[in-house]
Amino acid sequence: MARVSVVQTRPEAGGARKPGLVYPGLTLPFILVVTCFAAWGSAANLTDVLVGVFRHIFSMSNFQSALVQFAYYGAYFSLAIPAALINKRFGYKAGVLTGLGLATLGGLLFFPASWLLEYGFFLIALFVLAAGLSILETSANPFVIAMGPEESATQRLNLAQAFNPVGANIGVLLGAVVILPNITPEAEKASMTADQLARAQEQDLSLVLGPYAGIALALLVIWIFIALRKIDVPDEHAHFGLEERGTGALGRLWHNRHYRYGVVAQFLNVGAQVCAWTFTIQYAQDVVGVPTGSSGWYLQASLLLFLVARFVMVYLLGIFRPTRLLFVMAALGVLFCLVAVFSPNRVGLIAVVGISLSLSLMFPTIYGVALQGLGRDTKFGAAGLVMAILGGALMPMVHGKVMDAFGAAEAFVVPALCLAGVALYALFDLRTARHTGPLVAEGAAH
């Protein structure tokens, strides 16, 4: 027989009223989990700064420096399924703690990497850090969904994700203030001896150590607070029954077109996001001629716009259908990208910064729409959507190749095509009837 969990709206004394954003007693746990969103935002967007930093330090092509993003987002892809297995077996809290612990280790690995002065060791440290964040994100997103009523699931996830750019701005600010202004200028390197160049490289790489050590410390503090707090979300236990030991989840997910196309849309969305943020600094430097020391502030402006827009979108989601807003924002993003391509000047740079306005809505909205109605398959569905972050590993390398061949402005055709794909997914959802049930409330059938 079918089992229904407590996600259903609870009757209130004195008559029915709109359910709260989270269930009673889960406000503090919700806040603790939200801090995780800010933490991985800092790490992810500090990585965007590193692409430009490593290009200068190791004298690499744009394609080679984009391997930073390949290591980071490749780890996301690799660890998503193990994260789903942890969540299924031990619950979301265990997944969050596992992710925080592994990410802390990755942050600490920057110490030996900075001592060894090898690009490959920095990539290993980034991979371990991102592996932990992959488990963390695979666990935290559905955890937030399960903390309140179905009716407010997408809005609740957008609210939690709104704190991701808070952390992102901190990460980019660290890069703009601590790293970029102190990097040895290229003009000075030209007149250096081999020994002087080696010392300059050592000094530049040591700049990377401080921010990542701070991130590791912050992750450890969050781990302690969550570990000491009892967090019981009854709804997730409805999916731990014996029936889940069987097979069929992959087939059910594959035949759900809203989910299947949602994974593709998330791949394209993350690809567009990482391309835009990774190459904002290069666009400012190579196209507009902004000095290295001040180029990071354009990425900072982009992320501040993303932060403000994310909270605005949380409000608008209470008024408009999510995929209607998604279509409008994706179309606007395509327009911004095309302006960057055809106006290689200050106007184009402003358009590059403006892309963040369109991106602000996308990740949590695609995530919530794609997971709607999955019921007992939610945990593995969440893993698939995190694996779609592979777009952030692959598309920047495509962007870098196009940039090396044609130029920094012309390469923004890559995120334009990605955002056009997201717009098509929004149109699909708007024009197609959905025949599935609630997001997390459907119990497993025996």
C-alpha positions in Angstrom: 0.0 0.0 0.0 1.1 3.6 -0.5 2.5 5.5 2.5 2.1 9.2 2.7 4.7 11.2 4.8 4.1 14.2 7.0 5.0 16.6 4.1 1.3 17.2 3.7 0.0 20.5 5.0 -0.6 20.3 8.7 -3.9 21.7 10.0 -3.6 24.7 12.2 -5.8 25.6 15.2 -8.5 28.1 14.3 -8.7 27.0 10.7 -6.5 26.5 7.7 -3.7 28.9 6.9 -0.7 29.0 4.6 2.0 26.6 5.8 5.3 28.0 7.1 8.5 27.9 5.0 9.9 25.2 7.2 8.4 22.8 9.7 8.2 23.7 13.4 11.4 23.0 15.2 13.6 23.0 12.0 14.4 26.7 11.8 17.8 26.4 13.5 18.8 23.3 11.5 17.7 25.1 8.3 19.9 28.0 9.2 22.9 25.7 9.9 22.4 23.9 6.5 22.1 27.3 4.8 25.6 28.2 6.0 26.9 25.3 3.9 25.5 27.0 0.8 27.6 30.1 1.6 30.7 28.0 2.3 30.7 26.2 -1.0 30.0 29.5 -2.8 33.2 30.9 -1.4 35.2 27.9 -2.5 33.7 27.7 -6.0 34.1 31.4 -6.9 37.6 31.7 -5.5 38.3 29.0 -8.0 37.1 31.4 -10.8 39.9 33.8 -9.7 42.5 31.0 -9.8 42.0 30.4 -13.5 43.4 33.9 -14.2 46.0 33.6 -11.5 47.5 30.3 -12.7 47.5 31.6 -16.3 49.9 34.4 -15.1 52.0 32.3 -12.7 52.6 29.3 -15.0 52.4 31.1 -18.3 49.7 28.8 -19.7 47.1 29.0 -22.4 43.5 29.8 -21.5 42.7 26.1 -22.2 45.4 24.9 -19.8 44.3 27.3 -17.1 40.7 26.1 -17.5 41.9 22.7 -16.2 41.3 24.3 -12.7 37.6 24.2 -13.5 37.9 20.7 -14.9 39.4 19.4 -11.7 36.9 21.2 -9.6 33.7 20.3 -11.4 35.0 16.9 -12.5 35.1 16.0 -8.8 31.5 17.1 -8.5 30.6 14.6 -11.3 32.6 11.8 -9.8 31.3 12.0 -6.2 27.6 12.6 -6.8 26.6 8.9 -6.9 28.6 8.0 -3.8 26.9 10.9 -2.1 23.5 9.6 -3.0 24.4 6.2 -1.5 25.5 7.9 1.7 22.2 9.8 1.9 20.2 6.7 1.2 21.9 4.6 3.8 22.7 7.1 6.6 20.5 10.2 5.9 21.1 13.7 4.8 22.9 14.8 7.9 25.5 12.2 7.5 26.0 13.2 3.9 26.4 16.9 4.9 29.0 16.0 7.6 30.9 13.7 5.2 31.1 16.5 2.6 32.2 19.1 5.1 34.9 16.8 6.4 36.3 15.9 3.0 36.2 19.6 1.8 38.1 20.6 5.0 40.8 18.1 4.1 41.0 19.5 0.5 41.5 23.0 1.9 44.3 21.9 4.1 46.0 20.2 1.1 46.8 23.7 -0.3 49.6 23.9 2.3 51.8 21.1 0.8 50.7 22.3 -2.7 52.1 25.8 -2.0 55.3 24.3 -0.7 55.8 22.0 -3.7 55.1 24.8 -6.3 53.6 22.4 -8.8 50.5 23.1 -10.8 49.4 19.4 -10.6 49.4 19.4 -6.8 47.1 22.4 -6.7 44.7 20.5 -9.0 44.8 17.6 -6.6 43.9 19.8 -3.7 41.1 21.4 -5.7 39.8 17.9 -6.6 39.6 16.8 -3.0 38.0 20.0 -1.9 35.4 19.8 -4.7 34.8 16.1 -3.9 33.7 17.1 -0.4 31.6 19.9 -1.7 30.0 17.6 -4.2 28.8 15.3 -1.4 27.8 18.4 0.6 25.7 19.9 -2.2 24.1 16.5 -3.2 23.0 16.2 0.5 22.1 19.8 1.4 19.8 20.6 -1.6 17.3 17.7 -1.0 17.8 18.2 2.8 16.4 21.8 2.4 13.6 20.5 0.3 12.6 18.0 2.9 12.5 20.6 5.7 9.2 22.0 4.8 5.9 21.7 2.9 5.8 20.7 -0.8 4.0 24.0 -1.7 7.1 26.1 -0.8 9.8 23.7 -1.8 11.1 25.7 -4.8 10.9 29.0 -2.9 12.7 27.4 0.1 15.5 26.1 -2.1 15.8 29.4 -3.8 16.1 31.1 -0.4 18.8 28.7 0.7 20.6 29.1 -2.6 20.4 32.9 -2.2 23.1 32.6 0.5 25.4 30.8 -2.0 26.3 34.1 -3.7 26.9 35.6 -0.3 29.7 33.2 0.1 30.6 33.6 -3.5 31.2 37.4 -3.0 33.4 36.7 -0.1 35.5 34.3 -2.2 35.8 36.7 -5.1 36.5 39.6 -2.6 39.4 37.5 -1.2 40.7 37.1 -4.7 40.3 40.7 -5.6 41.9 42.1 -2.4 44.4 39.4 -1.3 45.5 37.7 -4.5 45.1 39.7 -7.8 46.6 43.1 -6.6 49.7 41.3 -5.3 50.5 39.1 -8.3 53.8 39.9 -9.9 53.1 42.0 -13.0 54.0 40.5 -16.4 56.1 43.6 -17.3 58.4 42.9 -14.3 58.8 39.2 -15.1 60.3 40.1 -18.5 63.4 41.5 -16.9 63.9 38.9 -14.1 66.6 36.3 -13.9 65.6 32.6 -13.5 66.2 32.8 -9.8 64.1 35.9 -9.4 61.4 34.4 -11.5 61.3 31.3 -9.3 61.0 33.5 -6.1 58.3 35.5 -7.7 56.4 32.3 -8.6 56.8 31.1 -5.0 55.5 34.4 -3.6 52.5 34.4 -6.0 51.5 30.9 -5.2 51.7 31.6 -1.4 49.0 34.2 -1.9 46.6 31.4 -2.7 47.2 29.6 0.6 45.6 32.1 2.9 42.1 32.2 1.5 41.9 28.4 1.2 43.2 28.0 4.8 40.4 30.3 5.9 37.8 28.3 4.0 39.0 25.1 5.6 38.7 26.6 9.0 35.1 27.8 8.3 34.1 24.4 7.0 35.5 22.8 10.2 33.5 25.1 12.4 30.3 24.4 10.4 31.0 20.7 10.8 31.2 21.0 14.6 27.9 22.9 14.9 26.0 20.5 12.7 27.5 17.4 14.3 26.4 18.6 17.8 22.9 19.4 16.7 20.2 16.8 16.5 18.4 17.2 13.1 15.4 14.9 12.5 13.5 15.4 9.3 10.8 12.7 9.3 10.1 12.9 5.6 13.5 11.5 4.5 12.9 8.3 6.5 9.9 7.5 4.4 12.3 6.6 1.6 14.5 4.1 3.4 12.1 1.1 3.1 13.0 -2.3 1.8 11.5 -1.6 -1.6 14.4 0.7 -2.4 16.8 -2.3 -2.4 15.4 -3.3 -5.7 16.4 -1.8 -9.1 14.4 0.4 -11.3 15.2 3.9 -10.1 17.4 4.6 -13.1 14.7 3.5 -15.5 12.1 5.6 -13.8 14.3 8.6 -13.9 15.2 8.1 -17.6 11.5 7.9 -18.6 10.6 11.1 -16.8 11.1 13.7 -19.5 10.9 16.6 -17.1 13.8 15.1 -15.1 15.8 13.9 -18.0 15.7 17.2 -19.8 16.2 19.0 -16.5 19.6 17.3 -16.1 20.6 18.5 -19.6 19.4 22.0 -18.7 21.4 22.0 -15.5 24.5 20.9 -17.4 24.0 23.9 -19.7 23.2 26.3 -16.9 26.3 25.4 -14.9 28.4 25.5 -18.0 27.2 29.0 -18.9 27.6 30.2 -15.3 31.2 28.9 -15.0 32.1 30.3 -18.4 30.8 33.7 -17.6 32.4 34.0 -14.2 35.7 32.3 -15.2 36.3 34.6 -18.1 35.0 37.9 -16.8 38.4 38.9 -15.6 40.0 37.8 -19.0 37.4 39.8 -20.9 38.1 42.9 -18.8 41.9 42.5 -19.3 42.1 41.3 -22.9 39.2 43.1 -24.5 38.8 46.3 -22.6 42.4 46.7 -21.3 41.6 46.8 -17.6 44.7 46.5 -15.4 45.3 43.2 -13.7 45.0 44.7 -10.2 41.5 46.1 -10.7 40.1 43.5 -13.1 38.8 41.3 -10.2 36.3 44.0 -9.2 34.2 43.3 -12.4 33.8 39.8 -11.2 32.9 41.1 -7.8 30.3 43.4 -9.3 28.9 40.4 -11.3 28.5 38.4 -8.1 27.0 41.3 -6.2 24.4 41.6 -8.9 23.8 37.8 -8.7 23.3 38.1 -4.9 20.8 40.9 -5.1 18.9 39.2 -8.0 18.7 35.9 -6.1 16.7 37.5 -3.3 14.5 39.4 -5.8 13.8 36.1 -7.6 12.8 34.4 -4.3 10.1 37.1 -4.0 9.0 36.8 -7.6 8.7 33.1 -7.3 5.8 33.7 -4.9 4.0 35.5 -7.7 5.0 33.8 -11.0 5.3 30.3 -12.2 9.0 29.2 -11.9 9.6 28.1 -15.5 8.0 31.3 -16.8 10.6 33.3 -15.0 13.2 30.8 -16.1 12.4 31.4 -19.7 12.5 35.2 -19.4 15.9 35.1 -17.6 17.4 32.6 -20.0 16.4 34.7 -23.0 17.9 37.8 -21.3 21.1 35.9 -20.7 21.4 35.0 -24.4 20.9 38.7 -25.2 23.7 39.8 -22.8 26.1 37.2 -24.3 25.4 38.4 -27.8 26.1 42.0 -26.7 29.5 40.8 -25.3 30.3 39.2 -28.6 29.3 42.1 -30.9 30.3 45.0 -28.7 33.9 44.3 -27.6 34.2 47.3 -25.4 32.9 48.7 -22.1 29.4 48.0 -23.1 30.3 44.4 -23.7 32.0 44.2 -20.3 28.8 45.6 -18.7 26.8 42.9 -20.5 29.2 40.2 -19.2 28.6 41.4 -15.7 24.8 41.5 -16.5 24.8 37.8 -17.3 24.7 37.1 -13.6 21.2 38.7 -13.4 19.9 35.9 -15.7 21.9 33.2 -13.9 20.5 34.1 -10.4 17.3 32.1 -10.8 18.5 29.1 -12.7 20.2 26.5 -10.5 17.6 26.1 -7.7 14.7 26.5 -10.1 15.8 23.8 -12.6 16.7 21.6 -9.6 13.2 22.0 -8.0 11.3 21.6 -11.3 13.3 18.5 -12.3 12.9 16.8 -8.9 9.1 17.4 -8.7 7.2 14.2 -8.4 10.2 11.8 -8.0 9.1 10.6 -4.5 11.3 7.7 -3.5 13.7 8.4 -6.4 14.5 11.9 -5.0 17.9 11.0 -3.6 19.2 9.5 -6.8 17.5 12.2 -8.8 19.4 14.8 -6.8 22.7 13.0 -7.5 22.0 13.2 -11.3 21.4 16.9 -11.1 24.6 17.4 -9.2 26.4 15.3 -11.7 25.1 17.7 -14.3 27.6 20.2 -12.8 30.0 18.4 -15.1 29.0 21.2 -17.5 31.2 23.5 -15.3 34.1 21.2 -16.1 33.7 20.9 -19.8 32.2 24.1 -21.2 35.0 26.4 -19.8 37.5 24.3 -21.8 35.3 24.8 -24.9 35.1 28.5 -24.1 38.9 28.6 -23.6 39.5 26.8 -27.0 37.3 29.3 -28.8 38.9 32.1 -26.9 42.4 31.0 -28.0 41.3 30.6 -31.6 39.0 33.7 -32.1 39.3 36.0 -29.1 37.9 36.8 -25.6 34.7 38.5 -26.9 33.8 36.0 -29.6 34.1 33.1 -27.1 30.9 34.3 -25.3 28.9 32.6 -28.0 29.5 29.4 -25.9 27.4 30.6 -22.8 24.9 32.1 -25.3 24.2 28.6 -26.7 24.0 27.1 -23.2 21.5 29.6 -22.1 19.4 29.1 -25.2 19.2 25.4 -24.2 17.9 26.4 -20.8 15.3 28.6 -22.4 14.1 25.6 -24.4 13.7 23.5 -21.2 11.6 26.2 -19.7 9.4 26.3 -22.8 9.1 22.5 -22.6 7.9 22.6 -19.1 5.4 25.4 -19.8 3.9 23.6 -22.8 3.9 20.0 -21.5 1.4 18.6 -18.9 3.0 17.0 -15.9 1.6 13.7 -14.8 3.6 13.1 -11.6 2.9 13.6 -7.9 4.4 15.8 -5.2 8.1 16.5 -4.7 8.9 14.6 -1.6 5.5 13.6 -0.1 4.8 10.4 -2.1 5.6 7.4 0.0 7.0 4.2 -1.4 4.6 1.5 -2.5 5.0 -2.0 -1.2 
